[in-house]
Amino acid sequence: MGSRLFQALADGVLGGGVYGLMAVGLTLIFGVLDIINIAQGILVILGSYLSYVLWTDLHIDVFLGLLITIPAMFVLGVAIQWFFIRPLRGRERTSMSLLASYSVAIIIEGVLYERFGSNFQSLQTGYVTSTIKVAGYYIPYIYLYGFGLAVLFVAALYYMLYRTTFGRSVRATMQDQTAARLVGIDVNRVAAITFGIGVAVTAAGGMVSGSTMAFNPNTGYDFISRLLAIVILGGMGSIAGSLVAAIIMITLESLVDVFWNPSWSVVVFYAALVLVLLLRPQGLFGRREARTA
């Protein structure tokens, strides 16, 4: 009983760190731009494929490869914001951004199918096969490193937001874009860089998720539904909330999987989301105040 409980908690907390790593970029984009990036799921898969190519073709370590994939995904994110999101205007901007980001997802999915096909792939690195024994349970190093990356990225984003000049511009844009423009902030530049950062994070999330589970171009749809649930539960725009919500939800799912029935784990995942939103509509760490565009 005790070992099963530890296994469920360890899987939930460490697995939640992996999902939190994927979700922080999505919540950052929403917090600044007030849009939901439906393409975030396929961008995570793109990050997995980039790490896969670097590992299999160039024999570059997956963590060292982040020095290549993160800047590449940042540039892609800026390009997506510039060509697909920035032209949107008016009251329908938020709803239209869903269609725009969905179009981006379809394009990237098509490119991945053309290049890699529909076969499932995975990153079989030493971090996956090597384990550490804790309380009689073997934990793959990749989960520990993935959790550490999640905490590192959340801390780095918080430092950027609250300790840098650019971060003050970001927070001003989050609160009131019109007022930010009046005090001389280049809102378009802030939006492009923030979107780039939100997409760049998916490079790390894709690398870790690709090392812990098999993926193909269609896997992005599974990810986006879970990521949206995590972001909503944590509070739209709350970076730390995304990480905490991911740990809570994946741990709950893991406990149900171990002690009840695996087929109910996903149902309980979304049932918990509905329950929280009924009691606290703004999410665990969300705030009720409205923003001004």
ZADO-1210 file (C-alpha; in nm, 4 decimals, padded with zeros to 6 digits):
<atoms>
<atom x="00.0000" y="00.0000" z="00.0000" code="MET" pos="1"/>
<atom x="00.2733" y="00.2438" z="00.1013" code="GLY" pos="2"/>
<atom x="00.4888" y="00.1684" z="-00.2030" code="SER" pos="3"/>
<atom x="00.1888" y="00.2059" z="-00.4365" code="ARG" pos="4"/>
<atom x="00.1018" y="00.5397" z="-00.2777" code="LEU" pos="5"/>
<atom x="00.4592" y="00.6623" z="-00.3149" code="PHE" pos="6"/>
<atom x="00.4637" y="00.5442" z="-00.6758" code="GLN" pos="7"/>
<atom x="00.1383" y="00.7284" z="-00.7525" code="ALA" pos="8"/>
<atom x="00.2566" y="01.0477" z="-00.5826" code="LEU" pos="9"/>
<atom x="00.5986" y="01.0360" z="-00.7478" code="ALA" pos="10"/>
<atom x="00.4493" y="00.9751" z="-01.0910" code="ASP" pos="11"/>
<atom x="00.1943" y="01.2515" z="-01.0351" code="GLY" pos="12"/>
<atom x="00.4334" y="01.5174" z="-00.9075" code="VAL" pos="13"/>
<atom x="00.7109" y="01.4492" z="-01.1578" code="LEU" pos="14"/>
<atom x="00.4695" y="01.3947" z="-01.4470" code="GLY" pos="15"/>
<atom x="00.2901" y="01.7126" z="-01.3436" code="GLY" pos="16"/>
<atom x="00.6209" y="01.8957" z="-01.3715" code="GLY" pos="17"/>
<atom x="00.6477" y="01.7815" z="-01.7340" code="VAL" pos="18"/>
<atom x="00.2969" y="01.9087" z="-01.8136" code="TYR" pos="19"/>
<atom x="00.3644" y="02.2274" z="-01.6219" code="GLY" pos="20"/>
<atom x="00.6708" y="02.2854" z="-01.8379" code="LEU" pos="21"/>
<atom x="00.4486" y="02.2609" z="-02.1456" code="MET" pos="22"/>
<atom x="00.1727" y="02.4799" z="-01.9983" code="ALA" pos="23"/>
<atom x="00.3691" y="02.7846" z="-01.8781" code="VAL" pos="24"/>
<atom x="00.4213" y="02.9120" z="-02.2314" code="GLY" pos="25"/>
<atom x="00.0509" y="02.8853" z="-02.3083" code="LEU" pos="26"/>
<atom x="-00.0501" y="03.0797" z="-01.9988" code="THR" pos="27"/>
<atom x="00.2151" y="03.3481" z="-02.0620" code="LEU" pos="28"/>
<atom x="00.0781" y="03.4048" z="-02.4125" code="ILE" pos="29"/>
<atom x="-00.2759" y="03.4337" z="-02.2820" code="PHE" pos="30"/>
<atom x="-00.1768" y="03.6652" z="-01.9998" code="GLY" pos="31"/>
<atom x="-00.0115" y="03.9184" z="-02.2307" code="VAL" pos="32"/>
<atom x="-00.1995" y="03.8839" z="-02.5587" code="LEU" pos="33"/>
<atom x="-00.5392" y="03.7692" z="-02.4287" code="ASP" pos="34"/>
<atom x="-00.5492" y="03.4902" z="-02.6866" code="ILE" pos="35"/>
<atom x="-00.5551" y="03.1116" z="-02.6576" code="ILE" pos="36"/>
<atom x="-00.2841" y="02.9557" z="-02.8698" code="ASN" pos="37"/>
<atom x="-00.4469" y="02.6358" z="-02.9977" code="ILE" pos="38"/>
<atom x="-00.1216" y="02.5575" z="-03.1798" code="ALA" pos="39"/>
<atom x="00.0649" y="02.5117" z="-02.8498" code="GLN" pos="40"/>
<atom x="00.0062" y="02.1352" z="-02.8536" code="GLY" pos="41"/>
<atom x="00.1557" y="02.0798" z="-03.1984" code="ILE" pos="42"/>
<atom x="00.4392" y="02.3191" z="-03.1129" code="LEU" pos="43"/>
<atom x="00.5280" y="02.0898" z="-02.8227" code="VAL" pos="44"/>
<atom x="00.5382" y="01.7996" z="-03.0699" code="ILE" pos="45"/>
<atom x="00.7515" y="02.0086" z="-03.3053" code="LEU" pos="46"/>
<atom x="00.9938" y="02.0582" z="-03.0163" code="GLY" pos="47"/>
<atom x="00.9985" y="01.6799" z="-02.9685" code="SER" pos="48"/>
<atom x="01.0794" y="01.6238" z="-03.3357" code="TYR" pos="49"/>
<atom x="01.3543" y="01.8867" z="-03.3331" code="LEU" pos="50"/>
<atom x="01.5197" y="01.7134" z="-03.0375" code="SER" pos="51"/>
<atom x="01.4651" y="01.3794" z="-03.2131" code="TYR" pos="52"/>
<atom x="01.6444" y="01.4981" z="-03.5279" code="VAL" pos="53"/>
<atom x="01.9339" y="01.6454" z="-03.3312" code="LEU" pos="54"/>
<atom x="01.9660" y="01.3235" z="-03.1283" code="TRP" pos="55"/>
<atom x="01.9318" y="01.0652" z="-03.4072" code="THR" pos="56"/>
<atom x="02.0903" y="01.2471" z="-03.7026" code="ASP" pos="57"/>
<atom x="02.3515" y="01.4701" z="-03.5403" code="LEU" pos="58"/>
<atom x="02.4022" y="01.2796" z="-03.2121" code="HIS" pos="59"/>
<atom x="02.3572" y="01.5941" z="-03.0056" code="ILE" pos="60"/>
<atom x="02.2520" y="01.5368" z="-02.6438" code="ASP" pos="61"/>
<atom x="01.8877" y="01.6309" z="-02.5917" code="VAL" pos="62"/>
<atom x="01.9646" y="01.8803" z="-02.3144" code="PHE" pos="63"/>
<atom x="02.2544" y="02.0330" z="-02.5052" code="LEU" pos="64"/>
<atom x="02.0247" y="02.0479" z="-02.8074" code="GLY" pos="65"/>
<atom x="01.8023" y="02.2927" z="-02.6191" code="LEU" pos="66"/>
<atom x="02.0672" y="02.5557" z="-02.6950" code="LEU" pos="67"/>
<atom x="01.9584" y="02.5141" z="-03.0583" code="ILE" pos="68"/>
<atom x="01.5888" y="02.4319" z="-03.0328" code="THR" pos="69"/>
<atom x="01.4918" y="02.7061" z="-02.7868" code="ILE" pos="70"/>
<atom x="01.6233" y="02.9932" z="-03.0047" code="PRO" pos="71"/>
<atom x="01.4754" y="02.8266" z="-03.3143" code="ALA" pos="72"/>
<atom x="01.1322" y="02.7978" z="-03.1516" code="MET" pos="73"/>
<atom x="01.1583" y="03.1574" z="-03.0288" code="PHE" pos="74"/>
<atom x="01.2112" y="03.2803" z="-03.3854" code="VAL" pos="75"/>
<atom x="00.9196" y="03.0649" z="-03.5030" code="LEU" pos="76"/>
<atom x="00.6981" y="03.2091" z="-03.2289" code="GLY" pos="77"/>
<atom x="00.7834" y="03.5670" z="-03.3250" code="VAL" pos="78"/>
<atom x="00.7072" y="03.4834" z="-03.6887" code="ALA" pos="79"/>
<atom x="00.3706" y="03.3277" z="-03.5978" code="ILE" pos="80"/>
<atom x="00.2732" y="03.6309" z="-03.3924" code="GLN" pos="81"/>
<atom x="00.3864" y="03.8730" z="-03.6615" code="TRP" pos="82"/>
<atom x="00.2152" y="03.7075" z="-03.9593" code="PHE" pos="83"/>
<atom x="-00.0882" y="03.5340" z="-03.8039" code="PHE" pos="84"/>
<atom x="-00.1804" y="03.7093" z="-03.4776" code="ILE" pos="85"/>
<atom x="-00.0711" y="04.0727" z="-03.5100" code="ARG" pos="86"/>
<atom x="-00.2948" y="04.1521" z="-03.8119" code="PRO" pos="87"/>
<atom x="-00.6066" y="04.0629" z="-03.6102" code="LEU" pos="88"/>
<atom x="-00.7998" y="04.3667" z="-03.4864" code="ARG" pos="89"/>
<atom x="-01.1284" y="04.4605" z="-03.3237" code="GLY" pos="90"/>
<atom x="-01.3621" y="04.2977" z="-03.0764" code="ARG" pos="91"/>
<atom x="-01.3434" y="03.9593" z="-03.2486" code="GLU" pos="92"/>
<atom x="-00.9662" y="03.9427" z="-03.2093" code="ARG" pos="93"/>
<atom x="-00.9724" y="03.6761" z="-02.9366" code="THR" pos="94"/>
<atom x="-01.2103" y="03.4450" z="-03.1219" code="SER" pos="95"/>
<atom x="-01.0341" y="03.5016" z="-03.4536" code="MET" pos="96"/>
<atom x="-00.7011" y="03.4172" z="-03.2901" code="SER" pos="97"/>
<atom x="-00.8389" y="03.0687" z="-03.2205" code="LEU" pos="98"/>
<atom x="-00.8882" y="03.0168" z="-03.5936" code="LEU" pos="99"/>
<atom x="-00.5503" y="03.1689" z="-03.6766" code="ALA" pos="100"/>
<atom x="-00.3612" y="02.9517" z="-03.4287" code="SER" pos="101"/>
<atom x="-00.5598" y="02.6470" z="-03.5396" code="TYR" pos="102"/>
<atom x="-00.4491" y="02.7197" z="-03.8965" code="SER" pos="103"/>
<atom x="-00.0894" y="02.7315" z="-03.7751" code="VAL" pos="104"/>
<atom x="-00.1404" y="02.3948" z="-03.6043" code="ALA" pos="105"/>
<atom x="-00.2758" y="02.2388" z="-03.9245" code="ILE" pos="106"/>
<atom x="00.0192" y="02.3723" z="-04.1269" code="ILE" pos="107"/>
<atom x="00.2791" y="02.2424" z="-03.8811" code="ILE" pos="108"/>
<atom x="00.1002" y="01.9083" z="-03.8519" code="GLU" pos="109"/>
<atom x="00.1003" y="01.8700" z="-04.2304" code="GLY" pos="110"/>
<atom x="00.4722" y="01.9479" z="-04.2514" code="VAL" pos="111"/>
<atom x="00.5492" y="01.6929" z="-03.9783" code="LEU" pos="112"/>
<atom x="00.3394" y="01.4252" z="-04.1491" code="TYR" pos="113"/>
<atom x="00.5178" y="01.4939" z="-04.4756" code="GLU" pos="114"/>
<atom x="00.8615" y="01.4735" z="-04.3145" code="ARG" pos="115"/>
<atom x="00.8175" y="01.1984" z="-04.0523" code="PHE" pos="116"/>
<atom x="00.4987" y="01.0127" z="-04.1408" code="GLY" pos="117"/>
<atom x="00.2460" y="00.8833" z="-03.8876" code="SER" pos="118"/>
<atom x="00.4712" y="00.6345" z="-03.7051" code="ASN" pos="119"/>
<atom x="00.5270" y="00.6958" z="-03.3367" code="PHE" pos="120"/>
<atom x="00.8739" y="00.8049" z="-03.2289" code="GLN" pos="121"/>
<atom x="01.0432" y="00.8535" z="-02.8935" code="SER" pos="122"/>
<atom x="01.3700" y="00.9834" z="-02.7569" code="LEU" pos="123"/>
<atom x="01.5462" y="00.6764" z="-02.6173" code="GLN" pos="124"/>
<atom x="01.8310" y="00.8510" z="-02.4402" code="THR" pos="125"/>
<atom x="02.0337" y="00.7510" z="-02.1376" code="GLY" pos="126"/>
<atom x="01.8215" y="00.9819" z="-01.9238" code="TYR" pos="127"/>
<atom x="01.5208" y="00.7586" z="-01.9988" code="VAL" pos="128"/>
<atom x="01.6827" y="00.4230" z="-01.9247" code="THR" pos="129"/>
<atom x="01.8861" y="00.5398" z="-01.6221" code="SER" pos="130"/>
<atom x="01.6987" y="00.5449" z="-01.2915" code="THR" pos="131"/>
<atom x="01.7481" y="00.6316" z="-00.9287" code="ILE" pos="132"/>
<atom x="01.6023" y="00.4184" z="-00.6499" code="LYS" pos="133"/>
<atom x="01.3960" y="00.6106" z="-00.3952" code="VAL" pos="134"/>
<atom x="01.1973" y="00.4274" z="-00.1230" code="ALA" pos="135"/>
<atom x="01.2152" y="00.1087" z="-00.3268" code="GLY" pos="136"/>
<atom x="01.0796" y="00.2754" z="-00.6413" code="TYR" pos="137"/>
<atom x="01.2889" y="00.3398" z="-00.9497" code="TYR" pos="138"/>
<atom x="01.2484" y="00.6904" z="-01.0938" code="ILE" pos="139"/>
<atom x="01.3896" y="00.7693" z="-01.4402" code="PRO" pos="140"/>
<atom x="01.6280" y="01.0616" z="-01.4343" code="TYR" pos="141"/>
<atom x="01.4388" y="01.2309" z="-01.7170" code="ILE" pos="142"/>
<atom x="01.1420" y="01.2914" z="-01.4857" code="TYR" pos="143"/>
<atom x="01.3635" y="01.4516" z="-01.2236" code="LEU" pos="144"/>
<atom x="01.5377" y="01.6675" z="-01.4824" code="TYR" pos="145"/>
<atom x="01.2037" y="01.7569" z="-01.6414" code="GLY" pos="146"/>
<atom x="01.0645" y="01.8689" z="-01.3065" code="PHE" pos="147"/>
<atom x="01.3791" y="02.0702" z="-01.2450" code="GLY" pos="148"/>
<atom x="01.3434" y="02.2372" z="-01.5854" code="LEU" pos="149"/>
<atom x="00.9821" y="02.3267" z="-01.5075" code="ALA" pos="150"/>
<atom x="01.0808" y="02.4948" z="-01.1803" code="VAL" pos="151"/>
<atom x="01.3735" y="02.6683" z="-01.3539" code="LEU" pos="152"/>
<atom x="01.1554" y="02.8077" z="-01.6329" code="PHE" pos="153"/>
<atom x="00.8878" y="02.9285" z="-01.3914" code="VAL" pos="154"/>
<atom x="01.1550" y="03.1013" z="-01.1797" code="ALA" pos="155"/>
<atom x="01.3153" y="03.2528" z="-01.4906" code="ALA" pos="156"/>
<atom x="00.9807" y="03.3845" z="-01.6178" code="LEU" pos="157"/>
<atom x="00.9030" y="03.5345" z="-01.2781" code="TYR" pos="158"/>
<atom x="01.2436" y="03.7020" z="-01.2714" code="TYR" pos="159"/>
<atom x="01.1834" y="03.8397" z="-01.6184" code="MET" pos="160"/>
<atom x="00.8379" y="03.9697" z="-01.5282" code="LEU" pos="161"/>
<atom x="00.9236" y="04.1286" z="-01.1925" code="TYR" pos="162"/>
<atom x="01.2954" y="04.2120" z="-01.2071" code="ARG" pos="163"/>
<atom x="01.3558" y="04.3474" z="-01.5580" code="THR" pos="164"/>
<atom x="01.2549" y="04.6550" z="-01.7556" code="THR" pos="165"/>
<atom x="01.1036" y="04.4348" z="-02.0254" code="PHE" pos="166"/>
<atom x="00.9048" y="04.2540" z="-01.7576" code="GLY" pos="167"/>
<atom x="00.7531" y="04.5829" z="-01.6430" code="ARG" pos="168"/>
<atom x="00.6512" y="04.6503" z="-02.0017" code="SER" pos="169"/>
<atom x="00.4947" y="04.3052" z="-02.0193" code="VAL" pos="170"/>
<atom x="00.2964" y="04.3570" z="-01.6976" code="ARG" pos="171"/>
<atom x="00.1832" y="04.6996" z="-01.8133" code="ALA" pos="172"/>
<atom x="00.0634" y="04.5463" z="-02.1390" code="THR" pos="173"/>
<atom x="-00.1180" y="04.2734" z="-01.9473" code="MET" pos="174"/>
<atom x="-00.3048" y="04.5297" z="-01.7374" code="GLN" pos="175"/>
<atom x="-00.3974" y="04.7899" z="-01.9999" code="ASP" pos="176"/>
<atom x="-00.2639" y="04.7956" z="-02.3558" code="GLN" pos="177"/>
<atom x="-00.3985" y="05.1462" z="-02.4261" code="THR" pos="178"/>
<atom x="-00.2304" y="05.2954" z="-02.1202" code="ALA" pos="179"/>
<atom x="00.0913" y="05.1077" z="-02.2047" code="ALA" pos="180"/>
<atom x="00.0961" y="05.2722" z="-02.5468" code="ARG" pos="181"/>
<atom x="00.0390" y="05.6145" z="-02.3918" code="LEU" pos="182"/>
<atom x="00.3494" y="05.5832" z="-02.1727" code="VAL" pos="183"/>
<atom x="00.5649" y="05.4885" z="-02.4703" code="GLY" pos="184"/>
<atom x="00.5671" y="05.1079" z="-02.4584" code="ILE" pos="185"/>
<atom x="00.5898" y="04.9384" z="-02.7974" code="ASP" pos="186"/>
<atom x="00.3024" y="04.6960" z="-02.7425" code="VAL" pos="187"/>
<atom x="00.3582" y="04.5183" z="-03.0737" code="ASN" pos="188"/>
<atom x="00.7208" y="04.4493" z="-02.9855" code="ARG" pos="189"/>
<atom x="00.6256" y="04.3248" z="-02.6386" code="VAL" pos="190"/>
<atom x="00.3592" y="04.0992" z="-02.7888" code="ALA" pos="191"/>
<atom x="00.5978" y="03.9497" z="-03.0463" code="ALA" pos="192"/>
<atom x="00.8745" y="03.8811" z="-02.7934" code="ILE" pos="193"/>
<atom x="00.6307" y="03.7387" z="-02.5395" code="THR" pos="194"/>
<atom x="00.4749" y="03.5089" z="-02.7975" code="PHE" pos="195"/>
<atom x="00.8262" y="03.4011" z="-02.8969" code="GLY" pos="196"/>
<atom x="00.9117" y="03.3213" z="-02.5343" code="ILE" pos="197"/>
<atom x="00.5858" y="03.1293" z="-02.4905" code="GLY" pos="198"/>
<atom x="00.6680" y="02.9173" z="-02.7955" code="VAL" pos="199"/>
<atom x="01.0364" y="02.8809" z="-02.7031" code="ALA" pos="200"/>
<atom x="00.9363" y="02.7106" z="-02.3778" code="VAL" pos="201"/>
<atom x="00.7708" y="02.4356" z="-02.5819" code="THR" pos="202"/>
<atom x="01.1157" y="02.3282" z="-02.7029" code="ALA" pos="203"/>
<atom x="01.2003" y="02.2156" z="-02.3501" code="ALA" pos="204"/>
<atom x="00.8535" y="02.0742" z="-02.2926" code="GLY" pos="205"/>
<atom x="00.8705" y="01.8822" z="-02.6206" code="GLY" pos="206"/>
<atom x="01.2122" y="01.7409" z="-02.5406" code="MET" pos="207"/>
<atom x="01.1041" y="01.6118" z="-02.1994" code="VAL" pos="208"/>
<atom x="00.7650" y="01.4819" z="-02.3162" code="SER" pos="209"/>
<atom x="00.9288" y="01.3142" z="-02.6165" code="GLY" pos="210"/>
<atom x="01.1616" y="01.1361" z="-02.3752" code="SER" pos="211"/>
<atom x="00.8797" y="01.0136" z="-02.1512" code="THR" pos="212"/>
<atom x="00.6141" y="00.9102" z="-02.4054" code="MET" pos="213"/>
<atom x="00.5838" y="00.8188" z="-02.7731" code="ALA" pos="214"/>
<atom x="00.4659" y="01.0891" z="-03.0121" code="PHE" pos="215"/>
<atom x="00.3554" y="01.1465" z="-03.3684" code="ASN" pos="216"/>
<atom x="00.2114" y="01.4579" z="-03.5421" code="PRO" pos="217"/>
<atom x="-00.1384" y="01.3761" z="-03.4160" code="ASN" pos="218"/>
<atom x="-00.0315" y="01.3759" z="-03.0493" code="THR" pos="219"/>
<atom x="-00.0614" y="01.7528" z="-03.0333" code="GLY" pos="220"/>
<atom x="-00.4405" y="01.7291" z="-03.0063" code="TYR" pos="221"/>
<atom x="-00.4107" y="01.5164" z="-02.6920" code="ASP" pos="222"/>
<atom x="-00.1742" y="01.7699" z="-02.5405" code="PHE" pos="223"/>
<atom x="-00.3728" y="02.0866" z="-02.6105" code="ILE" pos="224"/>
<atom x="-00.6868" y="01.9611" z="-02.4342" code="SER" pos="225"/>
<atom x="-00.4896" y="01.8794" z="-02.1214" code="ARG" pos="226"/>
<atom x="-00.2838" y="02.1971" z="-02.1355" code="LEU" pos="227"/>
<atom x="-00.5954" y="02.4124" z="-02.1667" code="LEU" pos="228"/>
<atom x="-00.7509" y="02.2342" z="-01.8682" code="ALA" pos="229"/>
<atom x="-00.4355" y="02.2929" z="-01.6631" code="ILE" pos="230"/>
<atom x="-00.4114" y="02.6611" z="-01.7593" code="VAL" pos="231"/>
<atom x="-00.7800" y="02.7193" z="-01.6798" code="ILE" pos="232"/>
<atom x="-00.7532" y="02.5409" z="-01.3463" code="LEU" pos="233"/>
<atom x="-00.4382" y="02.7288" z="-01.2452" code="GLY" pos="234"/>
<atom x="-00.5878" y="03.0624" z="-01.3441" code="GLY" pos="235"/>
<atom x="-00.5650" y="03.2162" z="-01.6899" code="MET" pos="236"/>
<atom x="-00.2385" y="03.4090" z="-01.7018" code="GLY" pos="237"/>
<atom x="-00.0889" y="03.2666" z="-01.3798" code="SER" pos="238"/>
<atom x="00.2491" y="03.1090" z="-01.4553" code="ILE" pos="239"/>
<atom x="00.2985" y="02.9498" z="-01.1130" code="ALA" pos="240"/>
<atom x="-00.0671" y="02.8458" z="-01.1182" code="GLY" pos="241"/>
<atom x="-00.0030" y="02.6408" z="-01.4322" code="SER" pos="242"/>
<atom x="00.2754" y="02.4447" z="-01.2653" code="LEU" pos="243"/>
<atom x="00.0778" y="02.3879" z="-00.9446" code="VAL" pos="244"/>
<atom x="-00.2377" y="02.2912" z="-01.1349" code="ALA" pos="245"/>
<atom x="-00.0408" y="02.0479" z="-01.3526" code="ALA" pos="246"/>
<atom x="00.1034" y="01.8765" z="-01.0445" code="ILE" pos="247"/>
<atom x="-00.2397" y="01.8581" z="-00.8772" code="ILE" pos="248"/>
<atom x="-00.4210" y="01.7241" z="-01.1826" code="MET" pos="249"/>
<atom x="-00.1608" y="01.4683" z="-01.2888" code="ILE" pos="250"/>
<atom x="-00.1200" y="01.3494" z="-00.9286" code="THR" pos="251"/>
<atom x="-00.4968" y="01.3054" z="-00.8974" code="LEU" pos="252"/>
<atom x="-00.4999" y="01.1149" z="-01.2254" code="GLU" pos="253"/>
<atom x="-00.2123" y="00.8956" z="-01.1076" code="SER" pos="254"/>
<atom x="-00.3857" y="00.8153" z="-00.7762" code="LEU" pos="255"/>
<atom x="-00.7047" y="00.7124" z="-00.9544" code="VAL" pos="256"/>
<atom x="-00.4999" y="00.5066" z="-01.1988" code="ASP" pos="257"/>
<atom x="-00.3230" y="00.3151" z="-00.9210" code="VAL" pos="258"/>
<atom x="-00.5957" y="00.2768" z="-00.6589" code="PHE" pos="259"/>
<atom x="-00.9171" y="00.2685" z="-00.8618" code="TRP" pos="260"/>
<atom x="-00.9431" y="00.2139" z="-01.2359" code="ASN" pos="261"/>
<atom x="-00.7159" y="00.3441" z="-01.5138" code="PRO" pos="262"/>
<atom x="-01.0143" y="00.4015" z="-01.7411" code="SER" pos="263"/>
<atom x="-01.1525" y="00.6553" z="-01.4912" code="TRP" pos="264"/>
<atom x="-00.8339" y="00.8560" z="-01.4512" code="SER" pos="265"/>
<atom x="-00.9038" y="01.0900" z="-01.7444" code="VAL" pos="266"/>
<atom x="-01.2689" y="01.1311" z="-01.6401" code="VAL" pos="267"/>
<atom x="-01.1664" y="01.2342" z="-01.2888" code="VAL" pos="268"/>
<atom x="-00.9099" y="01.4729" z="-01.4401" code="PHE" pos="269"/>
<atom x="-01.1777" y="01.6780" z="-01.6168" code="TYR" pos="270"/>
<atom x="-01.4403" y="01.6280" z="-01.3449" code="ALA" pos="271"/>
<atom x="-01.2025" y="01.7930" z="-01.0975" code="ALA" pos="272"/>
<atom x="-01.1628" y="02.0824" z="-01.3413" code="LEU" pos="273"/>
<atom x="-01.5400" y="02.1312" z="-01.3626" code="VAL" pos="274"/>
<atom x="-01.5746" y="02.1156" z="-00.9830" code="LEU" pos="275"/>
<atom x="-01.3046" y="02.3775" z="-00.9250" code="VAL" pos="276"/>
<atom x="-01.4532" y="02.6114" z="-01.1841" code="LEU" pos="277"/>
<atom x="-01.7972" y="02.5811" z="-01.0256" code="LEU" pos="278"/>
<atom x="-01.6527" y="02.6825" z="-00.6877" code="LEU" pos="279"/>
<atom x="-01.3876" y="02.9264" z="-00.8142" code="ARG" pos="280"/>
<atom x="-01.4492" y="03.0309" z="-01.1770" code="PRO" pos="281"/>
<atom x="-01.1240" y="03.2283" z="-01.2058" code="GLN" pos="282"/>
<atom x="-00.9178" y="02.9184" z="-01.1240" code="GLY" pos="283"/>
<atom x="-00.6922" y="02.8501" z="-00.8279" code="LEU" pos="284"/>
<atom x="-00.4606" y="03.1485" z="-00.8769" code="PHE" pos="285"/>
<atom x="-00.6644" y="03.3632" z="-01.1131" code="GLY" pos="286"/>
<atom x="-00.8012" y="03.7086" z="-01.0383" code="ARG" pos="287"/>
<atom x="-01.1432" y="03.8456" z="-01.1136" code="ARG" pos="288"/>
<atom x="-01.0496" y="04.1863" z="-01.2470" code="GLU" pos="289"/>
<atom x="-01.0967" y="04.2476" z="-01.6137" code="ALA" pos="290"/>
<atom x="-00.8200" y="04.3711" z="-01.8380" code="ARG" pos="291"/>
<atom x="-00.8476" y="04.6613" z="-02.0780" code="THR" pos="292"/>
<atom x="-00.7405" y="04.6042" z="-02.4383" code="ALA" pos="293"/>
</atoms>
